[in-house]
Amino acid sequence: TAIFSSVSTLLLRALPYHDPDRLVMVWEDASFASFPKNTPAPANYFDWKTQNTVFTNLAATRGAVANLTADGPPEQVLGRLVTANFFEVLGTPPTIGRAFTEEEDRTNPNLAVISYGLWQRRYAGDPGVVNRTILMNGIQYTILGVMPRNFVFRDREIDYWAPVHFSPADAGARTSHYLNVVGSLKSGVSLDRAREEMTVIAKRLEEKYPSNRRLGAVVVPLREEFLGSTRIGLLVLMGAAGCVLLIACANLASLLLARAVARQRELAVRAALGAGRGRLIRQMVTEGMLLSLAGGLLGLAVAPLGMRVLTRMVPNALSSDAAPAMDSRLLGFTLVLSLLTGVLFSIVPAMQAARASLNEVLKQGGRSGVGGRSAGVRDVLVVLEVAAALVLLIGAGLMIQTLAKLRAVDVGFRSDHLLAVRTVLPRPRYDDAQKRLAFFSRVLEGVRALPGVESASYTSLVPFESIGNTNGFLIEGRPPDTPNGPSQDALLRGGTPEYLKTLGAKLLEGRYYSDTDGPSAPKVIVVNETLARRYFPGESAIGHRISFGFQQPQWLTIIGVVRDVQERGYAIEMKPGVYLNYPQTPDIWATPERLVIRTKTDALALAGSVRAAIASVDPEEPVSSVETMDQIIDENVADRQQQMTLLGAFAGLALLLASVGLYGVLSYAVTQRSREIGLRMALGASAANVVRLVVGRGLALTGTGLAIGLAAAWAATRLMSKLLYGVAPTDAATYAEVAALLAFIGLAACWIPARRASRVDPITVLREE
């Protein structure tokens, strides 16, 4: 029930846009630079828009951050700069007020549409907020409208939308890639046709513009884009929940079969008194459905606990309305599921019981016996339980290995006792590098003086925060490989001189920055080992020079090489990277926004003091995203952690149920075969012979289940390939270890009934007969 609630809201419910199934995201394909879905350049977006015949419209948007300083305390708000047709493409107008027009996008960029959350939080839902002016980054913006409560596009934390306002230079840029492009397919146009046409357009642009060399286009359905790997994870969990349910049904069916054998005399008498087979079957099925409905009610009571866990799996690209919740669809699903399971686990025992004949039952007298058919059915059920448990255990084992391998990756720095704080300086008040450097210097001086602070510095991005922010570069003495510049690029991270030391990045060669590397000193740079190894193989990178300017190169001398830092996150290809010294390179786009503090004690305990130190420098500068580096890293694996936890819980439950099922079948078989066992022992069979007889049957059932389960797992685990890291979905070691574990537990489940069978007293059994 809990899993279906997530499947219902995330996979089945329509997105909160007009005709959402026709909405797609369009990306540049820059796989050659390890960006298979790259943010498009403005000029490419405009060419796509004018040359395509498959979209009703294309809209573009980019991220933005602003400091909101009017109508309350300073607050940092996230926004998106959008083309005027953005809300039209999504088919979602503001709930009050209006959106801006194409003309306003060109002539008056200081307009804003705010989110429902900001409207409630900052303005208490005042309908008079329309046409009110607000102060963002020191600039007055006019509020035109408020978006609906559930409107989210790519980030539920967005607080405002403003015109993107392309200048002629911006509109013609092909080497600056920063847009998100969303489009609506025309009626009757398939996704495949759209992909084919965009590939043709991309090829045409590649032939016309050298900067578009090897640059393709990718069209992705909006739901697929928003859900990412969550969709696969949910389907895997839904399959796991279904397996556990089937195992539970198999156990109950086995118990009801045993109960039916015990009730054979009663049912035969009912049949002799006139009850037809249909009446007997209805009686047994009704009893089973009462059990399943009672279980369904208990499931509804427990489901909210599971929903709390599953809420964490809702992607940030969707609104909080996508969180699992009790509704009529869920109640209906639970009712139908309860009825179906009731029929499923009671119909076979009912049909077995309905075959009971008064003649046969009375002929058996008081002797123990077991119906061959019911025994065979119970054996089949146990085999299926073992197979299903094995599939789940292998899935859980693969996820456990994935998480372990991710955690074992060397992140390239010391993440402990590291606090990261965001402070974005508004350009109107900090409109040149000297003002920004003065702010950084005063903040760092105050923070370093705090008790418990070991070091502090500023950087543009902390590790695990962004997969991009790259730029092409030249290497001195090597001509560019394209007419428009080099094809090689590197991650850019700009910071104050102490950043790499504060981060704890290991120096492999050369030196870190020092205070002597000031604006007037020779310009220097530190690179990562991937850049050094790739572009300077077999020699030292120290002393070589690179430039991020192509027409008029500004050469930076490499003075140090540091160990690779997982800047882009786990399970993503390592790219060449450079760490700029911001005082020397303020003109290169990598402005510091993150204050990084290494502490001697609990990092979060200093958050209040750090806020106060920043406020003492600029009371209007808001602080946001206060978190430890360990928290940032944990967020990177949170989805896998939750999937592993839930899949592991299902696998553990399946293992327990399968073990109980195997034990129950063997225990009942020993009871039913006590006469046979007594006779065997009277004729000379030893206790060891009896143990081997019972254990042999149990291991035969377990072995058959393992064989079926291994084949099923081989096919099923391929669905998990996108969730795995460092381990193949058909990893032989995992399969062997899980099979051995299940075989051992199967042996343990056989042992108790076998020991009981070996202690049967043949004299007592024969006397009873």
C-alpha positions in Angstrom: 0.0 0.0 0.0 2.8 2.4 0.9 4.8 1.6 -2.2 1.7 1.9 -4.4 1.0 5.3 -2.9 4.4 6.5 -4.3 3.9 4.8 -7.7 0.4 6.4 -7.9 1.6 9.9 -7.2 4.9 9.8 -9.1 4.3 7.5 -12.1 0.5 7.5 -12.6 -0.7 11.0 -11.6 -0.5 13.7 -14.3 2.1 16.4 -13.8 0.5 19.8 -12.9 0.8 21.3 -16.4 -1.5 21.5 -19.4 -1.2 18.3 -21.6 2.0 17.2 -19.6 2.5 14.1 -21.7 3.5 16.3 -24.6 6.1 18.3 -22.7 9.8 17.5 -23.2 13.2 18.9 -22.2 15.7 19.5 -25.0 19.4 19.3 -24.2 22.7 19.5 -26.1 24.4 16.2 -26.5 28.0 16.9 -25.5 29.0 13.3 -24.6 32.5 13.9 -25.9 33.0 16.2 -22.9 31.1 13.8 -20.5 27.9 15.9 -20.6 25.3 13.7 -22.4 22.7 16.2 -21.4 24.4 19.6 -21.6 22.7 23.0 -21.0 22.1 24.6 -24.4 23.8 27.9 -25.6 21.3 30.7 -26.3 22.1 30.9 -30.1 21.5 27.1 -30.4 18.2 27.6 -28.6 17.0 30.3 -31.0 18.1 28.2 -34.0 16.2 25.2 -32.6 13.1 27.4 -32.1 13.1 28.8 -35.6 14.1 25.7 -37.5 12.0 23.0 -35.9 8.6 21.8 -37.2 7.7 19.4 -34.3 7.1 21.8 -31.3 4.3 24.2 -30.8 6.8 26.3 -28.9 10.1 26.2 -27.1 10.9 28.2 -23.9 14.2 28.8 -22.2 15.1 29.3 -18.6 18.2 29.7 -16.4 18.8 29.7 -12.6 19.2 32.8 -10.6 19.8 33.8 -7.0 18.8 37.1 -5.3 18.9 38.8 -2.0 15.5 39.9 -1.0 15.9 42.8 1.5 12.6 44.7 1.6 9.4 43.8 3.6 11.2 41.8 6.3 14.7 40.5 7.2 17.2 39.8 4.5 16.5 36.5 2.7 18.2 34.7 -0.1 15.7 33.5 -2.7 16.2 31.2 -5.6 14.7 32.1 -8.9 14.6 31.3 -12.6 15.0 33.8 -15.4 12.6 32.7 -18.2 11.4 33.6 -21.7 8.0 35.2 -21.8 6.4 32.1 -23.4 7.6 29.9 -20.5 4.3 29.8 -18.7 2.4 29.4 -22.0 4.4 26.3 -23.0 3.7 24.7 -19.6 0.1 25.8 -19.8 0.1 27.2 -16.2 -0.8 30.8 -15.8 -0.4 32.7 -12.5 -3.2 32.1 -10.0 -3.5 35.8 -9.4 -2.2 38.6 -11.6 -0.5 37.8 -14.9 2.8 36.8 -16.5 5.0 39.2 -18.4 4.8 39.6 -22.2 7.4 39.3 -25.0 7.6 43.1 -25.2 8.2 43.4 -21.4 10.9 40.7 -21.7 12.7 42.9 -24.2 12.2 46.3 -22.5 11.6 45.9 -18.8 13.4 43.0 -17.2 12.7 44.2 -13.6 9.4 42.3 -13.4 8.7 39.2 -11.3 6.1 36.5 -10.8 6.5 35.0 -7.3 5.8 31.6 -6.0 2.8 30.7 -3.8 5.3 29.8 -1.0 7.0 33.2 -1.0 3.6 34.9 -1.2 2.4 33.1 1.9 5.8 33.3 3.8 6.7 36.9 3.1 3.4 38.6 2.3 0.8 36.5 4.3 -1.2 35.7 1.2 -2.1 39.4 0.6 -4.0 39.6 -2.7 -2.8 43.2 -3.0 0.8 42.0 -3.6 0.2 42.4 -7.4 1.9 45.5 -8.8 3.8 45.9 -5.5 7.5 46.7 -5.7 10.1 44.5 -4.0 13.9 44.9 -3.6 16.0 42.1 -5.0 19.8 42.6 -5.2 19.2 46.3 -4.5 17.0 46.6 -7.6 13.2 47.3 -7.6 11.1 44.7 -9.2 7.4 44.9 -9.8 5.3 41.8 -8.9 3.0 40.9 -11.7 1.5 37.7 -10.4 1.6 34.7 -8.1 1.9 31.1 -9.3 -0.4 28.3 -8.1 0.5 26.4 -4.9 1.6 23.2 -6.7 3.6 24.8 -9.5 7.1 23.5 -9.6 9.6 23.3 -12.5 12.8 21.5 -11.8 13.2 22.9 -8.2 10.5 23.2 -5.6 12.6 25.8 -3.8 12.2 28.4 -6.5 10.6 31.7 -5.2 10.4 33.9 -8.3 10.5 34.0 -12.1 11.8 37.1 -14.0 12.4 37.9 -17.6 15.7 36.3 -19.0 16.2 39.4 -21.2 18.7 38.3 -23.8 21.0 41.1 -25.0 22.0 40.8 -28.7 25.4 39.5 -27.6 23.8 36.9 -25.3 21.4 35.8 -28.0 24.3 35.1 -30.4 26.5 33.2 -27.9 27.3 29.6 -28.8 30.1 28.9 -26.4 28.2 29.8 -23.2 26.0 26.9 -22.2 23.6 27.6 -19.4 20.0 27.3 -20.5 17.2 24.8 -19.7 14.9 24.4 -22.7 11.4 23.0 -22.4 9.0 22.4 -25.3 5.6 21.1 -26.2 5.2 18.6 -29.0 2.6 19.3 -31.6 -0.4 17.1 -31.7 0.3 13.9 -33.6 4.1 14.3 -33.4 5.8 11.3 -31.7 8.8 11.5 -29.5 10.9 9.5 -32.0 10.0 12.0 -34.8 11.0 14.9 -32.6 14.3 13.3 -31.8 15.0 12.6 -35.4 14.3 16.2 -36.4 16.4 17.7 -33.6 19.3 15.4 -34.6 19.1 16.8 -38.2 19.0 20.4 -36.9 22.0 19.7 -34.7 23.9 18.2 -37.6 23.1 21.3 -39.7 24.3 23.7 -37.0 27.5 21.6 -36.6 28.3 22.0 -40.3 27.6 25.8 -40.2 29.3 26.7 -36.9 32.7 25.3 -35.8 31.8 25.9 -32.1 29.0 23.2 -32.5 31.5 20.5 -33.5 30.4 17.1 -32.2 27.3 18.8 -30.5 24.1 16.9 -30.9 20.6 17.3 -29.4 18.7 15.1 -26.9 14.9 15.1 -26.4 13.7 13.7 -23.0 10.0 13.5 -21.8 9.4 15.8 -18.9 8.3 13.1 -16.5 11.4 11.0 -17.3 13.6 14.1 -16.8 12.0 15.0 -13.4 12.0 11.4 -12.0 15.4 10.3 -13.2 16.4 7.0 -11.5 13.5 7.4 -9.0 11.2 5.7 -11.5 13.4 2.6 -11.7 13.9 2.6 -8.0 10.1 2.7 -7.4 9.5 -0.1 -9.9 12.1 -2.3 -8.2 10.5 -1.6 -4.8 7.0 -2.3 -6.2 8.3 -5.6 -7.5 9.9 -6.4 -4.1 6.7 -5.6 -2.3 4.8 -7.8 -4.7 7.3 -10.7 -4.1 6.8 -10.4 -0.3 3.1 -10.3 -0.7 3.2 -13.5 -2.9 5.4 -15.2 -0.3 3.0 -14.3 2.4 0.1 -15.6 0.3 2.1 -18.9 -0.4 2.6 -19.3 3.3 -1.1 -18.8 4.1 -2.1 -21.1 1.3 0.2 -23.8 2.7 -1.3 -23.4 6.2 -4.8 -23.5 4.8 -3.9 -26.6 2.8 -2.8 -28.3 6.1 -5.9 -27.1 7.8 -8.1 -28.5 5.0 -6.5 -31.9 5.5 -7.3 -31.7 9.2 -10.9 -30.8 8.3 -11.4 -33.5 5.7 -13.9 -35.4 7.9 -15.9 -32.3 8.7 -16.1 -31.3 5.0 -16.9 -34.8 3.8 -19.8 -35.0 6.3 -21.1 -31.6 5.0 -20.9 -33.0 1.5 -22.8 -36.1 2.5 -25.5 -33.9 4.1 -26.0 -32.1 0.8 -23.4 -29.3 0.5 -22.2 -29.0 -3.1 -18.6 -28.4 -4.1 -19.4 -24.8 -4.9 -20.8 -24.3 -1.3 -17.7 -25.8 0.2 -15.4 -23.7 -1.9 -17.3 -20.5 -1.1 -17.0 -21.3 2.6 -13.2 -21.7 2.5 -12.7 -18.7 0.2 -14.9 -16.5 2.5 -12.8 -17.5 5.5 -9.6 -16.6 3.5 -11.0 -13.3 2.4 -11.9 -12.4 6.0 -8.3 -13.0 6.9 -7.0 -10.9 4.0 -9.5 -8.0 4.7 -8.3 -7.9 8.3 -4.7 -7.8 7.1 -5.6 -5.0 4.7 -7.1 -2.9 7.5 -3.9 -3.5 9.5 -1.9 -2.6 6.4 -3.7 0.7 6.1 -2.9 1.5 9.7 0.8 0.8 9.2 1.2 2.2 5.7 1.6 5.9 6.8 4.9 4.8 8.5 6.2 3.6 5.1 4.9 6.7 3.4 7.1 8.9 5.6 10.2 7.1 4.4 9.0 7.2 0.7 8.3 10.9 0.9 12.1 11.4 1.0 12.2 9.8 -2.5 10.1 12.5 -4.1 12.5 14.3 -6.5 13.1 18.0 -5.9 11.8 18.7 -9.4 8.3 17.9 -8.3 6.1 19.7 -5.8 5.4 18.4 -2.3 1.9 17.4 -3.6 3.7 14.4 -5.2 4.4 13.0 -1.8 2.5 9.7 -1.1 -0.8 10.3 0.7 -4.0 8.5 1.6 -6.7 9.1 -1.0 -9.7 7.3 -2.6 -7.4 5.7 -5.2 -5.2 4.2 -2.5 -8.1 3.0 -0.4 -9.6 1.4 -3.5 -6.3 -0.3 -4.4 -5.9 -1.7 -0.9 -9.5 -3.0 -0.9 -9.1 -4.7 -4.3 -5.6 -6.0 -3.3 -7.0 -7.5 -0.1 -9.9 -9.2 -2.0 -7.5 -10.6 -4.6 -5.0 -11.9 -2.1 -7.8 -13.5 -0.2 -8.9 -15.4 -3.3 -5.3 -16.1 -4.3 -4.3 -17.9 -1.1 -7.6 -19.6 -0.4 -8.8 -20.9 -3.7 -6.3 -23.8 -4.1 -6.9 -25.1 -0.5 -10.7 -24.7 -1.0 -10.6 -26.7 -4.2 -8.5 -29.4 -2.5 -10.9 -29.6 0.4 -14.0 -29.7 -1.9 -12.7 -32.9 -3.4 -13.0 -34.7 -0.1 -15.0 -37.9 -0.3 -16.8 -39.4 2.8 -16.0 -42.9 1.6 -12.3 -42.2 1.4 -12.2 -40.3 4.7 -14.0 -43.1 6.6 -11.8 -45.8 4.9 -8.7 -44.0 6.4 -10.2 -44.4 9.8 -8.0 -42.8 12.4 -4.7 -43.3 10.6 -2.6 -40.4 9.7 -2.4 -39.7 6.0 -1.6 -36.9 3.8 -3.2 -36.1 0.5 -0.8 -36.5 -2.3 -2.2 -33.5 -4.2 -2.1 -31.1 -1.2 1.4 -32.2 -0.3 2.5 -31.5 -3.9 0.9 -28.1 -3.9 2.6 -27.2 -0.6 5.9 -28.2 -2.0 5.4 -26.0 -5.1 4.5 -23.1 -2.9 7.7 -23.5 -0.8 9.8 -23.7 -3.9 8.3 -20.4 -5.2 8.9 -18.8 -1.8 12.5 -19.7 -1.8 12.9 -18.5 -5.4 11.3 -15.1 -4.6 13.3 -14.7 -1.5 16.5 -15.3 -3.4 15.6 -12.7 -6.0 15.0 -10.1 -3.3 18.2 -11.0 -1.4 20.3 -10.7 -4.5 18.8 -7.3 -5.3 19.5 -6.2 -1.7 23.0 -7.6 -1.9 23.7 -5.6 -5.1 22.4 -2.4 -3.5 24.5 -3.0 -0.3 27.6 -3.5 -2.4 26.8 -0.3 -4.4 26.5 1.8 -1.3 29.7 0.3 0.1 31.6 0.9 -3.1 30.4 4.5 -3.2 31.3 5.1 0.4 34.8 3.6 -0.3 35.5 6.0 -3.1 38.3 8.5 -2.1 36.6 11.9 -2.2 40.0 13.6 -2.4 39.6 15.7 0.7 38.8 15.6 4.4 35.0 16.0 4.7 34.9 15.9 8.6 34.5 19.0 10.6 33.8 21.1 7.5 31.0 23.6 7.4 29.7 25.2 4.1 27.7 28.4 4.1 26.3 30.3 1.1 26.6 34.0 0.7 25.7 35.4 -2.7 26.8 39.0 -3.1 24.4 41.2 -5.1 26.1 42.8 -8.1 24.6 46.3 -7.7 26.3 46.7 -4.2 29.3 44.6 -5.0 29.8 45.6 -8.6 33.6 45.0 -8.9 36.1 42.5 -7.7 37.7 44.9 -5.2 34.5 45.3 -3.2 33.9 41.5 -3.2 37.5 40.8 -2.1 37.1 43.4 0.7 33.9 41.6 1.9 35.6 38.2 1.7 38.6 39.5 3.6 36.5 41.0 6.5 34.3 38.0 6.8 37.2 35.6 6.9 39.0 37.7 9.5 35.9 37.6 11.7 35.3 33.9 11.2 38.9 32.8 11.8 38.8 34.6 15.1 35.9 32.5 16.4 36.8 29.8 19.0 37.0 26.4 17.5 37.7 27.5 13.9 40.9 26.0 12.4 40.7 27.7 9.0 38.3 29.4 6.6 38.1 30.4 3.0 35.8 31.1 0.1 35.0 29.1 -3.1 32.6 29.3 -6.0 31.3 25.7 -5.5 32.0 23.0 -2.9 32.5 19.3 -4.0 29.3 17.4 -4.8 27.4 20.6 -5.6 27.5 20.8 -9.4 28.4 18.5 -12.3 29.2 21.4 -14.5 30.7 24.9 -14.5 33.4 24.2 -17.1 35.3 26.2 -19.7 37.6 25.4 -22.6 41.3 26.2 -22.3 44.5 26.5 -24.4 47.8 25.0 -23.5 50.8 27.1 -24.3 52.7 25.8 -27.3 49.9 23.7 -28.6 47.5 25.2 -31.3 43.8 24.9 -30.7 42.2 21.9 -32.4 39.2 23.8 -33.7 39.0 27.2 -35.5 36.9 28.6 -32.6 39.2 27.4 -29.8 40.1 24.1 -28.1 37.7 21.2 -27.6 39.2 20.3 -24.2 37.6 21.8 -21.1 38.0 21.7 -17.4 35.9 22.3 -14.3 36.4 25.8 -12.9 36.4 26.4 -9.2 37.5 29.8 -8.0 38.4 30.6 -4.4 40.5 32.5 -1.9 44.1 31.4 -1.5 43.5 29.2 1.6 40.6 27.2 0.0 42.5 24.0 -0.9 44.2 23.8 2.5 40.8 24.4 4.2 39.2 21.7 2.1 42.0 19.3 3.0 42.9 18.5 -0.7 46.1 16.5 -0.8 49.0 18.2 -2.7 50.7 15.7 -5.0 53.3 18.1 -6.6 54.3 21.7 -6.4 52.7 24.0 -3.9 49.4 25.6 -2.8 48.5 29.3 -3.2 50.0 31.7 -0.7 49.3 35.3 0.3 52.1 36.4 -2.0 50.0 35.3 -5.0 48.2 38.6 -5.1 46.7 40.6 -8.0 50.0 42.1 -9.0 52.0 38.9 -8.8 52.5 36.5 -11.8 49.3 34.7 -12.4 49.4 31.0 -11.2 47.1 28.1 -11.1 46.6 24.7 -9.3 45.2 21.8 -11.3 43.9 18.3 -10.4 45.7 15.1 -11.3 43.3 14.2 -14.1 44.3 17.3 -16.0 48.0 16.8 -15.3 47.9 13.1 -16.4 45.7 13.7 -19.5 47.5 16.7 -21.0 51.0 16.3 -19.7 51.6 12.5 -19.7 55.1 11.3 -18.8 56.2 14.7 -17.6 55.5 17.2 -14.7 52.7 19.7 -15.2 54.5 22.2 -13.0 55.7 25.2 -15.0 53.4 24.6 -18.0 50.9 27.4 -18.8 47.3 27.4 -19.8 44.8 30.1 -20.7 41.0 30.4 -20.6 41.1 33.2 -23.1 41.4 32.3 -26.7 41.6 35.5 -28.8 43.9 37.3 -26.3 45.4 34.5 -24.1 46.0 35.3 -20.4 48.5 32.7 -19.4 48.4 31.0 -16.0 51.4 29.0 -14.8 50.7 25.7 -13.1 52.3 25.7 -9.6 50.6 22.7 -8.0 48.8 19.4 -8.7 46.3 18.1 -6.1 44.6 14.8 -5.8 41.4 14.4 -7.7 38.4 15.7 -5.7 34.9 14.3 -6.4 33.6 17.7 -7.5 30.8 16.3 -9.6 29.6 13.6 -7.1 29.8 9.8 -6.9 29.6 7.6 -10.0 30.3 10.4 -12.4 33.3 10.5 -14.7 36.2 12.5 -13.3 37.0 15.6 -15.4 40.1 17.8 -15.6 39.7 20.5 -13.0 41.4 23.8 -12.1 41.3 25.8 -8.9 41.6 29.5 -9.6 43.1 32.0 -7.2 40.2 34.5 -7.3 42.3 37.6 -6.3 44.3 37.0 -9.5 41.5 35.9 -11.8 38.3 37.8 -10.9 37.5 38.2 -14.6 37.2 34.5 -15.1 33.7 33.3 -14.3 34.0 31.5 -11.0 32.9 34.0 -8.4 33.1 32.7 -4.8 29.8 32.2 -3.1 30.5 29.5 -0.5 32.2 30.1 2.8 34.0 27.0 3.9 35.1 26.6 7.5 37.2 23.8 9.0 36.5 23.4 12.7 38.1 21.7 15.7 34.7 20.8 17.2 31.1 20.2 15.9 30.8 22.2 12.8 27.1 23.0 13.0 27.5 24.3 16.5 29.3 27.3 15.0 26.5 28.2 12.6 25.1 31.0 14.8 28.4 32.6 15.4 29.2 32.5 11.6 25.9 34.2 10.8 26.7 36.9 13.3 30.2 37.4 11.9 28.7 37.9 8.4 26.0 40.2 9.7 28.7 42.4 11.4 30.3 43.0 7.9 27.0 43.5 6.0 23.7 43.3 7.9 21.8 43.1 4.6 23.7 40.0 3.4 21.5 36.9 4.0 23.0 33.5 4.8 21.6 30.3 3.4 22.4 26.6 2.9 24.2 26.1 6.2 25.3 22.5 6.1 28.3 20.2 6.9 30.2 18.7 4.1 29.2 15.2 5.4 25.6 16.2 5.0 26.2 17.3 1.4 27.9 14.0 0.6 25.1 12.0 2.3 22.5 13.8 0.1 24.4 12.5 -3.0 23.7 8.9 -2.0 20.4 9.5 -0.1 18.2 7.9 -2.9 20.4 4.8 -3.0 20.4 4.6 0.8 16.6 4.7 1.0 16.2 2.2 -1.8 18.8 -0.2 -0.2 17.0 0.2 3.2 13.6 -0.6 1.8 14.8 -3.4 -0.5 16.8 -4.9 2.4 13.8 -4.8 4.6 11.7 -6.6 2.0 14.5 -9.1 1.4 14.8 -9.8 5.2 11.0 -10.2 5.5 11.0 -12.5 2.5 13.8 -14.6 4.0 11.9 -14.9 7.3 8.7 -15.9 5.6 10.4 -18.4 3.3 12.2 -20.0 6.2 8.9 -20.2 8.2 7.2 -21.7 5.1 9.8 -24.4 4.7 9.8 -25.2 8.4 6.0 -25.4 8.4 5.8 -27.7 5.4 8.4 -30.1 6.8 7.0 -30.0 10.3 3.5 -30.8 9.1 4.9 -33.5 6.8 6.7 -35.1 9.8 3.4 -35.1 11.8 1.5 -36.6 8.9 4.2 -39.2 8.2 4.7 -40.3 11.8 3.3 -43.8 11.1 5.6 -44.2 8.1 8.6 -43.0 10.1 7.7 -45.3 13.0 7.5 -48.3 10.7 10.8 -47.4 9.1 12.4 -47.3 12.5 10.7 -50.5 13.6 12.2 -52.2 10.5 15.7 -51.0 11.4 16.1 -47.4 10.2 18.4 -45.4 12.4 17.8 -41.8 13.7 20.4 -40.6 11.2 18.5 -42.3 8.3 15.3 -40.4 9.4 17.2 -37.1 9.7 18.6 -37.6 6.2 15.1 -38.4 4.9 13.6 -35.2 6.2 16.5 -33.0 5.6 16.9 -34.4 2.1 13.4 -33.5 1.2 13.8 -30.0 2.6 17.1 -29.4 0.7 15.5 -30.8 -2.5 12.8 -28.1 -2.2 15.4 -25.4 -1.3 17.7 -26.4 -4.1 14.8 -26.3 -6.7 13.8 -22.9 -5.4 17.4 -21.7 -5.6 17.7 -22.9 -9.2 14.5 -21.1 -10.2 15.5 -18.0 -8.2 18.9 -17.7 -9.8 17.4 -17.8 -13.2 14.8 -15.2 -12.2 17.3 -13.0 -10.6 19.5 -13.1 -13.7 16.7 -11.6 -15.7 15.2 -9.3 -13.0 18.4 -7.6 -11.7 19.1 -6.0 -15.1 16.3 -3.5 -14.3 18.6 -2.3 -11.5 21.6 -1.6 -13.6 21.1 2.2 -13.5 20.9 2.1 -9.7 24.2 0.1 -9.3 27.8 1.3 -9.0 30.9 -0.7 -9.1 29.0 -4.0 -9.3 27.4 -5.8 -12.3 23.7 -6.8 -12.0 24.9 -10.4 -12.6 27.7 -10.3 -10.2 28.6 -14.0 -9.6 30.0 -13.5 -6.1 26.8 -11.9 -4.9 24.7 -14.7 -6.4 26.9 -17.4 -4.9 27.0 -15.8 -1.4 23.2 -15.2 -1.3 22.5 -18.7 -2.5 24.8 -20.1 0.1 23.1 -18.0 2.8 19.7 -19.2 1.8 20.8 -22.8 1.6 22.2 -22.6 5.1 19.0 -21.0 6.4 17.0 -23.7 4.6 19.1 -26.4 6.2 18.5 -24.8 9.6 14.7 -24.7 8.9 14.9 -28.5 8.0 16.9 -29.4 11.1 14.2 -29.0 13.8 11.5 -31.1 12.1 14.2 -33.7 11.2 15.4 -33.9 14.8 11.7 -34.3 15.9 11.2 -37.1 13.3 14.3 -38.9 14.6 12.8 -39.1 18.1 9.6 -40.8 17.0 8.9 -43.9 19.2 7.9 -46.7 16.8 6.2 -48.7 19.6 4.0 -45.7 20.5 3.1 -45.1 16.8 2.2 -48.7 16.1 0.2 -49.0 19.3 -1.9 -45.9 18.2 -2.4 -47.5 14.8 
